[in-house]
Amino acid sequence: MSVYGYSSLKNIRNLKKHFRTRLKKQTTQITETPGFTLLEVMIAMAILAIALVAVFQSQSQSVSMVGQSRFETTAALLAQSKMATIDAMKTGDITSDNGTFDDDFPDYTWAVEVSDTASESVKKISVTIVNKQMTSNNTYTLVLYKFAKK
């Protein structure tokens, strides 16, 4: 058998046929390869973005609530302290007044208001605490009705 003989031609045809089928298998494997399309990736990113917005909004709301609860706690304690000082005084010595808490709580101010009630022997004493740095919900008021001895 020669190099250019019939068997060589047959081998070349077999090789061509082999490469064609192999090439065909490779192209079908490429199109059938599992993976994500651009649309699927974009939908996943949109869902992730919506979830992250909800998480960040929740975090922001938590920070705001912490600030409000800190004010409520501090203002209540300051009002109780001021009211205890006023309650220890004689009823005749209590007058309306205002002031600050100095260096301990520089952002807070207090105001005392004394008023009469329907009964002559009872006085209404209101202590109001205000935080100057907060823009809303910055006022706390504590009220005491004190019996005035005649």
LODO-176240 format. One record per residue: x, y, z of N, C-alpha, C, O, CB in turn. Coordinates in steps of 0.001 Angstrom, whole numbers, padded with zeros to 6 digits, always signed. Glycine has a CB too. Layout:
BEGIN
XYZXYZXYZXYZXYZ
...
// end
This chain:
BEGIN
+000835-001164+000000+000000+000000+000000+000886+001236+000000+001839+001359+000769-000954-000007+001203
+000543+002101-000858+001352+003305-000981+000792+004400-000078-000303+004312+000477+001403+003782-002449
+001587+005394+000025+001184+006527+000845-000004+007228+000209-000884+007734+000906+002351+007507+001035
-000023+007255-001101-001102+007927-001795-002163+006959-002258-002990+007307-003101-000568+008695-002964
-002158+005808-001751-003085+004778-002184-004470+004950-001606-004799+005934-000943-002559+003439-001819
-005268+003926-001899-006675+003927-001516-006835+003947+000005-007693+004655+000532-007384+002707-002104
-006029+003187+000690-006160+003118+002136-005844+004464+002785-006441+004804+003806-005245+002035+002696
-004928+005229+002220-004620+006545+002769-005805+007477+002601-006123+008255+003500-003377+007137+002096
-006442+007400+001474-007628+008207+001241-008740+007837+002207-009463+008696+002711-008105+008048-000193
-008857+006571+002448-009876+006083+003382-009571+006590+004782-010478+006977+005519-009945+004534+003370
-008316+006589+005143-007924+007081+006459-008193+008578+006593-008622+009047+007647-006445+006788+006715
-007943+009312+005532-008191+010762+005556-009675+011027+005696-010078+011913+006449-007643+011443+004278
-010496+010270+004979-011948+010431+005106-012411+010092+006523-013245+010792+007096-012680+009542+004081
-011871+009027+007072-012220+008647+008446-011803+009729+009434-012531+010034+010379-011558+007311+008821
-010630+010304+009210-010176+011376+010087-011084+012598+009977-011433+013209+010988-008734+011760+009753
-011473+012959+008729-012381+014085+008551-013702+013836+009263-014239+014711+009942-012623+014345+007067
-014207+012634+009091-015472+012264+009726-015339+012316+011242-016232+012804+011935-015916+010858+009277
-014232+011816+011747-013977+011809+013193-013918+013240+013741-014518+013537+014774-012656+011063+013506
-013187+014131+013037-013075+015506+013503-014391+016260+013409-014695+017096+014260-012019+016230+012716
-015182+015964+012363-016488+016608+012239-017405+016228+013403-018048+017092+013999-017143+016228+010904
-017462+014955+013718-018315+014520+014827-017793+015052+016147-018573+015413+017028-018404+012993+014875
-016493+015102+016285-015909+015620+017522-016195+017127+017646-016542+017608+018724-014374+015348+017558
-016049+017859+016548-016339+019284+016528-017815+019536+016810-018160+020481+017518-015942+019894+015181
-018674+018707+016266-020111+018825+016491-020440+018612+017967-021257+019335+018537-020880+017816+015620
-019795+017609+018587-020015+017346+020007-019552+018522+020861-020208+018881+021838-019287+016068+020432
-018415+019124+020489-017898+020249+021259-018829+021457+021167-019055+022129+022174-016499+020626+020774
-019366+021746+020000-020259+022894+019858-021563+022669+020602-022106+023611+021179-020541+023173+018386
-022080+021448+020607-023310+021193+021361-023037+021247+022849-023911+021639+023623-023910+019833+020983
-021843+020862+023264-021511+020952+024682-021413+022403+025127-021777+022734+026256-020199+020225+024972
-020931+023256+024261-020802+024667+024608-022180+025298+024781-022383+026066+025721-019997+025419+023530
-023106+025003+023924-024436+025608+024032-025255+024990+025152-026170+025639+025657-025182+025470+022720
-024969+023789+025550-025724+023128+026607-025068+023252+027975-025549+022660+028940-025904+021679+026271
-023998+023997+028077-023302+024163+029345-024202+024930+030307-024735+025980+029947-021947+024899+029147
-024380+024415+031537-025231+025128+032495-024548+026407+032970-023326+026452+033114-025566+024225+033700
-025343+027442+033210-024818+028724+033667-025956+029716+033807-027118+029382+033577-023744+029262+032698
-025612+030939+034186-026617+031971+034384-026639+032911+033183-025597+033267+032632-026345+032755+035683
-027830+033298+032798-027962+034284+031730-027874+035675+032345-027956+035829+033564-029303+034099+030949
-027711+036667+031512-027629+038047+031982-028912+038460+032690-028861+039177+033689-027344+038994+030815
-030051+038023+032191-031336+038347+032807-031429+037766+034212-031893+038439+035133-032490+037826+031943
-030995+036533+034382-031027+035903+035706-030121+036639+036686-030484+036821+037848-030608+034428+035609
-028963+037056+036236-028045+037805+037096-028647+039151+037470-028531+039577+038619-026686+038003+036401
-029288+039829+036521-029898+041125+036812-031060+040994+037798-031225+041846+038671-030383+041778+035521
-031852+039957+037672-032958+039730+038611-032409+039450+040009-032939+039957+040998-033850+038550+038135
-031355+038650+040090-030739+038356+041391-030186+039625+042025-030314+039818+043234-029617+037311+041237
-029574+040490+041229-029039+041755+041748-030166+042668+042230-030012+043355+043240-028204+042470+040667
-031287+042683+041524-032425+043510+041939-032986+043027+043270-033305+043836+044141-033526+043493+040865
-033107+041728+043428-033604+041164+044695-032632+041497+045822-033058+041869+046916-033795+039619+044583
-031341+041370+045570-030330+041696+046572-030386+043175+046945-030254+043521+048119-028932+041334+046057
-030579+044040+045971-030656+045477+046240-031870+045813+047107-031767+046619+048032-030717+046263+044923
-033003+045208+046817-034207+045450+047613-034002+044978+049049-034403+045659+049993-035425+044739+046988
-033384+043826+049212-033131+043300+050558-032170+044207+051327-032375+044457+052515-032560+041873+050478
-031133+044696+050665-030172+045568+051339-030792+046909+051726-030473+047454+052783-028962+045799+050447
-031663+047437+050894-032349+048692+051240-033186+048492+052503-033200+049358+053378-033250+049176+050062
-033871+047378+052602-034681+047101+053793-033803+046973+055036-034167+047466+056104-035503+045816+053596
-032669+046325+054907-031765+046165+056051-031209+047518+056490-031175+047812+057684-030608+045203+055699
-030775+048340+055538-030220+049646+055884-031279+050568+056482-030976+051349+057384-029601+050297+054652
-032502+050489+055999-033582+051304+056563-033865+050874+057997-034085+051717+058866-034865+051188+055703
-033859+049593+058243-034068+049077+059594-032953+049540+060526-033213+049912+061670-034145+047542+059578
-031723+049517+060045-030585+049972+060842-030710+051448+061172-030449+051851+062306-029273+049710+060103
-031099+052252+060214-031267+053683+060430-032356+053959+061462-032201+054824+062324-031599+054383+059114
-033441+053227+061369-034538+053394+062320-034092+052984+063721-034485+053619+064700-035766+052568+061885
-033291+051951+063831-032782+051509+065135-031919+052584+065781-032038+052839+066979-031976+050212+064986
-031060+053210+065000-030205+054271+065523-031056+055437+066019-030775+056006+067074-029212+054749+064444
-032084+055791+065269-032974+056872+065673-033700+056539+066975-033844+057390+067852-033985+057163+064568
-034151+055302+067089-034868+054881+068297-033942+054865+069515-034382+055151+070628-035490+053490+068091
-032678+054537+069316-031718+054552+070421-031544+055971+070936-031514+056188+072147-030358+053970+069978
-031429+056943+070032-031299+058337+070441-032513+058826+071202-032378+059538+072198-031072+059212+069239
-033699+058451+070743-034927+058868+071433-035037+058223+072810-035419+058886+073774-036160+058511+070592
-034709+056956+072911-034803+056292+074220-033746+056828+075183-033988+056892+076388-034646+054765+074064
-032574+057215+074666-031545+057823+075520-032065+059143+076091-031864+059433+077271-030225+058057+074722
-032737+059945+075253-033310+061203+075734-034374+060941+076790-034375+061571+077848-033908+062005+074568
-035285+060005+076502-036373+059717+077447-035816+059289+078810-036308+059727+079850-037299+058614+076882
-034809+058447+078800-034225+057964+080060-033532+059090+080811-033760+059274+082007-033230+056828+079791
-032686+059846+080115-031953+060935+080765-032905+062017+081268-032758+062499+082391-030932+061545+079797
-033869+062397+080451-034813+063450+080849-035654+063015+082049-035919+063819+082942-035731+063819+079670
-036071+061761+082076-036861+061274+083209-036050+061316+084500-036567+061720+085542-037353+059845+082944
-034794+060907+084441-033948+060939+085637-033662+062364+086090-033665+062641+087289-032638+060211+085375
-033416+063270+085154-033181+064672+085519-034441+065304+086102-034361+066062+087069-032709+065475+084295
-035596+065003+085529-036862+065550+086043-037152+065018+087442-037593+065772+088310-038030+065203+085094
-036916+063756+087668-037124+063183+089001-036179+063808+090019-036577+064072+091154-036929+061661+088968
-034947+064043+089628-033976+064670+090527-034410+066086+090891-034370+066478+092057-032581+064693+089880
-034822+066845+089886-035268+068227+090143-036543+068227+090978-036706+069053+091876-035502+068986+088811
-037449+067295+090675-038706+067222+091428-038450+066823+092884-039141+067306+093781-039672+066219+090767
-037482+065961+093128-037152+065579+094510-036623+066782+095283-036937+066949+096461-036110+064435+094528
-035838+067605+094637-035332+068825+095281-036484+069768+095617-036514+070356+096698-034308+069538+094369
-037420+069911+094699-038573+070796+094900-039497+070228+095972-040020+070971+096802-039348+070993+093577
-039696+068920+095954-040586+068272+096929-040052+068413+098355-040829+068439+099309-040763+066786+096582
-038748+068501+098499-038152+068654+099822-038344+070074+100376-038196+070294+101578-036666+068313+099764
-038666+071021+099517-038862+072407+099952-040253+072599+100554-041161+071804+100312-038659+073374+098773
-040404+073639+101322-041728+073993+101837-042554+074521+100674-042013+075152+099765-041635+075054+102996
-043844+074273+100694-044726+074653+099596-044707+076158+099364-044779+076596+098216-046149+074187+099875
-044614+076940+100393-044603+078402+100250-043336+078914+099599-043334+080002+099023-044770+079058+101597
-042241+078138+099681-040964+078576+099107-040795+078217+097624-039850+078662+096972-039831+077972+099895
-041718+077410+097105-041592+076952+095718-042117+078040+094779-043247+078507+094923-042367+075611+095499
-041286+078432+093820-041679+079438+092823-041307+078942+091425-040482+078043+091265-040994+080813+093116
-041927+079540+090438-041581+079193+089058-040163+079675+088771-039772+080768+089177-042596+079819+088046
-039396+078837+088060-037989+079148+087814-037505+078337+086607-038204+077439+086137-037116+078845+089079
-036329+078652+086119-035722+077841+085066-034210+077900+085177-033661+078756+085871-036179+078314+083672
-033531+076972+084480-032069+076942+084556-031493+075810+083719-032184+075185+082915-031615+076799+086007
-030206+075568+083936-029503+074504+083221-028932+073509+084225-028967+073744+085433-028375+075086+082325
-028416+072417+083727-027785+071407+084569-026259+071539+084542-025546+070593+084875-028203+070004+084116
-025772+072691+084154-024347+073026+084129-023549+072061+083261-024020+071648+082202-023785+073028+085541
-022360+071703+083695-021455+070885+082888-021837+069414+082842-021408+068689+081945-020064+071013+083412
-022639+068967+083800-023025+067549+083814-023870+067186+082595-023633+066164+081950-023799+067222+085098
-024850+068022+082286-025734+067810+081128-025918+069141+080414-026959+069780+080568-027123+067215+081565
-024929+069572+079636-024988+070919+079038-026090+071096+077993-026487+072227+077710-023667+071239+078403
-026590+070005+077418-027621+070120+076382-029034+070201+076956-029993+070420+076216-027530+068944+075437
-029164+070027+078258-030487+069973+078880-030746+071223+079708-029862+071730+080398-030619+068722+079757
-032000+071714+079619-032444+072821+080469-033697+072374+081220-034374+071431+080813-032726+074118+079623
-033989+073055+082306-035179+072729+083083-035997+073995+083327-035479+075111+083313-034793+072061+084425
-037279+073783+083548-038183+074883+083888-039206+074350+084885-039777+073279+084684-038889+075472+082605
-039433+075095+085954-040428+074743+086979-041560+075747+086881-041337+076957+086832-039801+074733+088428
-042781+075226+086853-043964+076082+086812-044882+075682+087956-045279+074522+088069-044700+075974+085435
-045215+076645+088798-046113+076408+089927-047432+077104+089617-047466+078283+089266-045495+076926+091281
-048531+076334+089758-049841+076924+089476-050859+076435+090498-050671+075412+091157-050305+076577+088039
-051937+077192+090609-053016+076831+091535-053934+075809+090873-053973+075684+089649-053825+078091+091969
-054667+075085+091706-055668+074134+091225-057029+074581+091731-057151+075639+092348-055345+072675+091694
-058041+073785+091473-059389+074114+091944-059442+074133+093463-060234+074873+094048-060412+073112+091395
-058620+073339+094094-058559+073315+095556-057460+074276+096014-056355+074267+095472-058292+071861+096089
-057768+075097+097003-056795+076080+097490-055606+075434+098181-054524+076019+098238-057465+077042+098440
-055802+074234+098703-054731+073603+099468-053819+072704+098621-052916+072059+099153-055327+072795+100586
-054055+072663+097319-053232+071820+096436-052591+072700+095359-053259+073517+094725-054092+070678+095780
-051288+072515+095168-050537+073229+094133-050093+072240+093057-049743+071096+093346-049305+073965+094745
-050118+072705+091820-049630+071896+090696-048224+072366+090361-048008+073538+090052-050580+072009+089441
-047266+071442+090425-045874+071764+090133-045451+070954+088907-045489+069724+088931-044944+071463+091367
-045051+071638+087845-044605+070978+086608-043121+071242+086404-042661+072382+086468-045423+071477+085377
-042388+070173+086158-040969+070289+085806-040845+069846+084358-041228+068731+084006-040042+069422+086763
-040306+070727+083520-040126+070423+082101-038639+070383+081783-037897+071310+082108-040852+071468+081207
-038219+069311+081151-036829+069139+080728-036794+069246+079202-037609+068621+078522-036237+067755+081223
-035866+070026+078662-035743+070219+077216-034307+069928+076794-033357+070386+077428-036157+071666+076805
-034162+069162+075718-032847+068936+075117-032703+069921+073962-033486+069883+073013-032676+067442+074626
-031708+070801+074036-031542+071861+073035-031018+071339+071700-031225+071982+070671-030603+072921+073561
-030353+070203+071693-029780+069699+070435-030786+068961+069570-030648+068937+068347-028622+068786+070729
-031786+068363+070181-032786+067616+069414-033764+068599+068775-034074+069643+069349-033543+066596+070323
-034246+068253+067580-035162+069158+066873-036629+068804+067098-037492+069677+067009-034861+069140+065386
-036924+067538+067388-038314+067147+067643-038340+066149+068792-037346+065481+069078-038976+066538+066364
-039489+066060+069442-039647+065176+070611-038544+065433+071632-037926+064495+072134-039633+063689+070179
-038301+066704+071935-037199+067061+072818-037649+067590+074172-036861+068205+074890-036339+068078+072155
-038914+067356+074528-039457+067882+075780-040024+066753+076632-040718+065866+076136-040544+068936+075500
-039711+066807+077931-040229+065827+078888-040791+066612+080066-040110+067482+080609-039109+064805+079352
-042028+066313+080471-042672+067042+081567-043107+066074+082654-043696+065027+082384-043883+067848+081054
-042805+066446+083876-043209+065666+085060-044056+066585+085940-043667+067724+086199-041947+065104+085858
-045214+066097+086401-046155+066908+087165-046321+066325+088561-046420+065110+088733-047519+066993+086445
-046349+067204+089552-046547+066814+090951-047637+067711+091534-047605+068932+091384-045205+066930+091782
-048601+067080+092200-049605+067835+092941-049238+067738+094396-049194+066650+094971-051056+067307+092680
-048968+068911+095006-048491+068941+096382-049490+069635+097288-050011+070708+096981-047140+069635+096464
-049737+068988+098406-050662+069528+099404-049972+070645+100168-048875+070465+100697-051150+068417+100378
-050615+071781+100221-050049+072948+100908-050739+073084+102265-051948+073303+102350-050223+074262+100051
-049954+072951+103299-050504+073093+104668-050778+074549+104962-050011+075431+104574-049531+072510+105731
-051883+074796+105654-052229+076174+106014-051726+076499+107382-051921+077615+107862-053727+076401+105948
// end
